[in-house]
Amino acid sequence: MKYQLAKTSRLGNRVVNEDRIGVVEHNNTVLLILADGMGGYRGGQIASKAMVNRMLRQFKRSKLPTADPVAFLKDLIVDAHIAVLRAGSEQYPPIEPRTTCVVCLIQEGNAWWAHVGDSRLYLFRGGKPFVRTVDHSKIEELHRKGKISKEEMDKHPQRHLVTRCVGYQKHPPIPTISDKIPLEKYDMLLLCSDGLWGPLTKENIADTLTQNPLAEAVERIAYQAEFRSYPEADNISVITLRWISNEIDKTEETPKEDVQDELTQTITALDSAMGKFNPW
């Protein structure tokens, strides 16, 4: 398969980056993972790390392409939920870390995605927003029931209150999983934490993605979100994949796994603390 990939994760104005991202390709199948550890509870970074690492491990052990992508994504989230609970129980004293997540599986020219909480996936087609996940959040429930308008959602005091998460409760959360989406040439799949979508509209994101090379565009939208949120910028993480085709090019060198590790997060934190913002 042929595609372009770009990603970034910024500390924002926080002390710790509780986001974690992962990308892996195996047997002509790609998995994109983004987790946003919930900072209102202890151990958000423990939860996001446990979730991403477990999903990557399970993916590489699986028979791929999978015959049942929906069941596969459900199983990934259930297994990650157990891993997060275990990671919390291993702390002293034990804690109940939590994280939101969004996961995308791509195989045979099709995409499926699943999410829990308010980490999002956007699909941009023809340079325009085509579809996005619907957050598991209090304000989405209020909007769906007609109690608040679309405009009121952006400034609502409960806009970051999620109603589902990975970890915490004994029973795994119920993810929302998409139908099969056949990918068209130059479709762009973007996974992000709320640190990105909070300050930016989907139109802002689409314009920047279509007007710049992919790697530069991803850095630009992350910078814009950080700048607009200053001095209250959250962690900001983004993975973007631009689909080209399902052709197998044996000469193409595609990274098999790319996970943001603790060293990268430390460097990012130091850069942010020193004020090294890139104004392009």
C-alpha positions as CSV (number, residue, x, y, z in Angstrom):
1,M,0.0,0.0,0.0
2,K,1.1,3.6,-0.6
3,Y,0.5,6.4,1.8
4,Q,2.2,9.4,3.4
5,L,2.4,9.8,7.2
6,A,3.1,12.6,9.5
7,K,2.8,13.0,13.3
8,T,3.7,15.2,16.2
9,S,3.1,15.6,19.9
10,R,3.6,18.8,21.9
11,L,3.7,19.4,25.6
12,G,1.7,22.7,25.4
13,N,1.7,24.5,28.7
14,R,1.6,21.4,30.8
15,V,4.2,19.8,33.0
16,V,3.8,16.3,31.6
17,N,2.8,15.1,28.2
18,E,0.0,12.5,28.9
19,D,-0.6,11.9,25.2
20,R,0.9,8.9,23.5
21,I,0.8,8.0,19.8
22,G,1.7,4.8,17.9
23,V,1.9,3.7,14.2
24,V,2.6,0.2,13.1
25,E,2.4,-1.7,9.7
26,H,2.4,-5.4,9.4
27,N,1.3,-7.7,6.6
28,N,0.0,-4.9,4.5
29,T,-2.2,-3.6,7.3
30,V,-1.7,-0.4,9.2
31,L,-2.8,0.6,12.7
32,L,-2.9,4.2,14.0
33,I,-3.3,4.8,17.7
34,L,-3.7,7.9,19.8
35,A,-4.3,8.0,23.5
36,D,-4.9,11.0,25.7
37,G,-4.3,10.3,29.4
38,M,-6.8,12.0,31.6
39,G,-5.0,14.6,33.6
40,G,-7.8,15.1,36.1
41,Y,-6.8,11.7,37.6
42,R,-3.5,10.3,38.8
43,G,-1.4,8.5,36.2
44,G,-2.8,9.7,32.9
45,Q,0.6,9.1,31.2
46,I,0.6,5.6,32.7
47,A,-2.8,4.8,31.2
48,S,-1.9,6.2,27.7
49,K,1.4,4.4,27.6
50,A,-0.1,1.1,28.8
51,M,-2.9,1.3,26.2
52,V,-0.7,2.1,23.2
53,N,2.0,-0.4,24.1
54,R,-0.5,-3.2,24.6
55,M,-2.3,-2.4,21.3
56,L,1.0,-2.4,19.3
57,R,2.0,-5.8,20.9
58,Q,-1.4,-7.4,20.2
59,F,-1.4,-6.1,16.6
60,K,2.0,-7.6,15.8
61,R,0.8,-11.0,17.2
62,S,-2.3,-11.0,15.1
63,K,-3.1,-12.8,11.9
64,L,-3.5,-9.9,9.3
65,P,-5.3,-8.7,7.4
66,T,-8.1,-9.5,9.9
67,A,-11.3,-11.2,8.7
68,D,-13.4,-9.2,11.1
69,P,-12.1,-5.6,11.6
70,V,-15.0,-4.6,13.9
71,A,-14.4,-7.5,16.3
72,F,-10.6,-6.9,16.0
73,L,-10.9,-3.3,17.2
74,K,-13.3,-4.2,20.0
75,D,-10.8,-6.8,21.2
76,L,-7.9,-4.4,21.1
77,I,-9.8,-1.9,23.3
78,V,-10.9,-4.6,25.8
79,D,-7.3,-5.9,26.0
80,A,-5.9,-2.4,26.4
81,H,-8.5,-1.7,29.1
82,I,-7.2,-4.7,31.1
83,A,-3.6,-3.5,30.6
84,V,-4.5,-0.1,32.0
85,L,-6.2,-1.5,35.0
86,R,-3.1,-3.8,35.6
87,A,-0.7,-0.8,35.2
88,G,-2.7,1.1,37.8
89,S,-2.7,-1.8,40.3
90,E,1.0,-2.2,40.0
91,Q,1.6,1.4,41.4
92,Y,2.3,2.0,45.0
93,P,-0.2,2.9,46.3
94,P,-2.5,1.5,43.6
95,I,-4.1,4.2,41.3
96,E,-6.9,4.3,38.8
97,P,-5.4,5.9,35.6
98,R,-7.7,6.7,32.7
99,T,-7.3,7.6,29.1
100,T,-9.4,8.4,26.0
101,C,-8.4,6.8,22.7
102,V,-9.0,6.7,19.0
103,V,-7.7,3.8,16.8
104,C,-7.8,3.4,13.0
105,L,-7.2,0.1,11.1
106,I,-6.4,0.2,7.4
107,Q,-6.3,-2.9,5.2
108,E,-7.2,-3.8,1.6
109,G,-7.9,-0.1,0.8
110,N,-10.5,0.3,3.5
111,A,-10.5,2.0,6.9
112,W,-12.3,1.3,10.2
113,W,-11.9,3.3,13.3
114,A,-13.0,3.1,17.0
115,H,-12.9,5.6,19.8
116,V,-13.6,6.1,23.4
117,G,-14.0,9.5,24.9
118,D,-13.2,12.8,23.1
119,S,-10.0,11.9,21.1
120,R,-11.1,12.3,17.5
121,L,-10.7,11.0,14.0
122,Y,-11.4,13.3,11.0
123,L,-11.6,12.1,7.4
124,F,-10.9,14.8,4.9
125,R,-11.9,14.1,1.3
126,G,-11.3,16.5,-1.6
127,G,-9.7,18.9,0.8
128,K,-12.9,19.2,2.8
129,P,-14.1,17.8,6.1
130,F,-16.1,14.6,5.2
131,V,-16.8,12.9,8.6
132,R,-15.6,12.9,12.2
133,T,-16.1,10.8,15.3
134,V,-18.8,12.0,17.8
135,D,-17.3,12.6,21.2
136,H,-18.4,10.6,24.2
137,S,-18.9,13.8,26.2
138,K,-21.5,15.6,28.3
139,I,-21.9,18.4,25.8
140,E,-22.4,16.0,22.9
141,E,-25.2,14.5,24.9
142,L,-26.8,17.9,25.6
143,H,-26.5,18.9,21.9
144,R,-28.0,15.6,20.7
145,K,-30.9,16.1,23.1
146,G,-31.4,19.7,21.7
147,K,-30.6,21.3,25.0
148,I,-27.6,23.4,23.7
149,S,-26.8,24.8,20.2
150,K,-23.7,24.0,18.1
151,E,-22.4,27.5,19.0
152,E,-22.9,27.0,22.7
153,M,-20.9,23.7,22.7
154,D,-17.6,25.6,22.0
155,K,-17.8,27.6,25.2
156,H,-19.7,25.3,27.5
157,P,-18.0,24.8,30.9
158,Q,-18.4,21.0,30.7
159,R,-17.0,20.7,27.1
160,H,-14.1,18.5,28.3
161,L,-16.2,16.2,30.6
162,V,-16.1,12.8,29.0
163,T,-18.6,10.1,29.6
164,R,-16.5,7.1,28.6
165,C,-12.8,6.2,29.1
166,V,-10.4,3.3,29.0
167,G,-9.4,2.2,32.5
168,Y,-11.0,2.9,35.9
169,Q,-14.1,0.8,35.8
170,K,-13.9,-3.0,36.0
171,H,-16.0,-3.5,32.8
172,P,-14.4,-2.3,29.5
173,P,-16.0,0.7,27.9
174,I,-18.2,0.3,24.8
175,P,-16.4,2.0,21.9
176,T,-18.1,3.5,18.9
177,I,-16.9,1.8,15.7
178,S,-17.3,3.0,12.2
179,D,-18.6,1.1,9.2
180,K,-16.1,0.1,6.5
181,I,-14.9,3.2,4.6
182,P,-13.4,2.6,1.2
183,L,-10.5,5.0,0.9
184,E,-10.2,7.3,-2.2
185,K,-7.0,8.7,-3.5
186,Y,-5.7,11.6,-1.4
187,D,-8.1,11.0,1.4
188,M,-6.6,12.2,4.7
189,L,-7.2,10.5,8.0
190,L,-6.4,12.6,11.0
191,L,-6.3,11.4,14.6
192,C,-5.9,14.0,17.4
193,S,-6.3,14.7,21.1
194,D,-8.6,17.5,22.3
195,G,-5.6,19.8,22.6
196,L,-5.8,20.2,18.8
197,W,-9.5,20.2,18.0
198,G,-10.4,22.5,21.0
199,P,-8.8,25.6,19.6
200,L,-9.2,24.8,15.8
201,T,-12.2,24.2,13.6
202,K,-12.3,21.4,11.1
203,E,-12.2,24.0,8.4
204,N,-9.0,25.5,9.9
205,I,-7.4,22.0,9.9
206,A,-8.6,21.2,6.3
207,D,-7.2,24.5,4.9
208,T,-3.8,23.9,6.4
209,L,-3.6,20.3,5.3
210,T,-4.4,21.1,1.7
211,Q,-2.1,24.2,1.4
212,N,1.1,22.6,2.7
213,P,3.2,19.5,2.4
214,L,1.9,16.9,4.9
215,A,4.7,17.0,7.5
216,E,4.8,20.8,7.5
217,A,1.0,21.0,7.7
218,V,0.9,18.7,10.8
219,E,3.5,20.9,12.6
220,R,1.6,24.0,11.6
221,I,-1.8,22.9,12.9
222,A,-0.2,21.8,16.2
223,Y,1.6,25.1,16.5
224,Q,-1.6,27.0,15.7
225,A,-3.5,25.1,18.4
226,E,-0.8,25.7,20.9
227,F,-0.5,29.4,20.1
228,R,-4.3,30.0,20.2
229,S,-4.6,28.2,23.6
230,Y,-1.6,30.0,25.2
231,P,-1.1,30.1,28.2
232,E,-3.6,27.3,28.8
233,A,-2.5,25.0,26.0
234,D,-3.1,21.3,26.6
235,N,-0.9,18.5,25.3
236,I,-1.4,18.4,21.5
237,S,-1.0,15.2,19.5
238,V,-1.7,14.5,15.8
239,I,-1.3,11.6,13.4
240,T,-2.2,12.2,9.8
241,L,-2.2,9.6,6.9
242,R,-2.7,10.6,3.3
243,W,-3.9,7.6,1.3
244,I,-2.4,7.1,-2.1
245,S,-3.4,3.6,-3.3
246,N,-3.5,-0.1,-2.3
247,E,-0.7,-1.1,-4.7
248,I,2.1,-3.0,-3.1
249,D,5.4,-1.5,-3.9
250,K,8.2,-3.8,-2.7
251,T,10.8,-1.2,-3.2
252,E,9.1,1.3,-0.9
253,E,10.6,1.6,2.5
254,T,7.8,2.1,5.0
255,P,8.6,2.3,8.8
256,K,7.1,-0.8,10.4
257,E,6.7,0.8,13.8
258,D,6.9,4.3,15.1
259,V,6.0,5.1,18.7
260,Q,6.7,8.3,20.5
261,D,8.9,7.2,23.4
262,E,9.8,8.8,26.7
263,L,13.0,10.3,25.4
264,T,11.1,12.1,22.6
265,Q,8.6,13.4,25.2
266,T,11.4,14.6,27.4
267,I,13.0,16.5,24.6
268,T,9.6,18.0,23.6
269,A,9.1,19.1,27.2
270,L,12.5,20.8,27.4
271,D,12.0,22.6,24.1
272,S,8.7,23.9,25.2
273,A,10.0,25.0,28.6
274,M,12.8,27.0,26.8
275,G,10.3,28.6,24.5
276,K,11.5,27.1,21.3
277,F,8.4,27.7,19.2
278,N,9.0,27.4,15.5
279,P,7.2,30.4,13.7
280,W,7.9,28.8,10.4
